[in-house]
């Protein structure tokens, strides 16, 4: 058993999978060929029982889908690691980001701020790429070595062809063509935020010239999620959070729609009792 009574247990975005397909055999349960069971708004493997997520006093989960959270991590800041954290950690590890690499993190939000922290801890030279110059100071605080304002055509031209990897965290459809110009030959831009059509269309020449790639990545499997949590404990990494009560959840939702959070809301579940 990997957990004992008294340990802190973390439950992320998935709570089950088939455990016998090729993806599951490769410890990539998030890509289960039969579909992983999401922790919230999903269905159990019986196809009948809905999953209700973590808005509760208790949750029963198979031990395989639980990670051990080290005592040294602040629990409030550790909670988003199981979503935003692993979403950004997984592609950085898959594309073997490390010392000597120049990495661009596109977008400074819940995902982007974790991408900056991880890329820096992995030894990369980190460039925060944003449309908002005012985010530069916060990007530096998070560990960025440089800030590149994507609306500055001259600055974009100076950085053209210089990035080993781009982590694109923008959560909506957008024009990726200007960012492709930043990549070195054979380099990759990975999307982790946009779950909709990219507009305008990708210009094929931006991929063909330089043999560049666009890829996507979801969360990580359970083995990698545990690796990520342990990495965070070793490097003192947590998410920047704002604590809200369950009574404030509607206000928090409205603020989230306005991007008015740095950088993740965490609900104080003890406030559920006050709401009862």
Secondary structure, DSSP 8 states (H G I E B T S, - for coil): ----TT-EEE--SEEE--S-SHHHHTT-GGG-TT--EESEEEE-TTSSSEEETTSSS-----GGG-EEE-TTS-HHHHHGGGTHHHHHHHHHHHTT--TT-EEEEE--SHHHHHHHHHHHHTT-EEEEEES-GGGHHHHHHHT-SEEEETT-HHHHHHTTT-EEEEEE---S----HHHHTTEEEEEEEEESS--S--SS---THHHHTTT-EEEE-----HHHHHHHHHHHHHHT----EEEEEGGGHHHHHHHHHTT-SSSEEEEETTHHHHH-
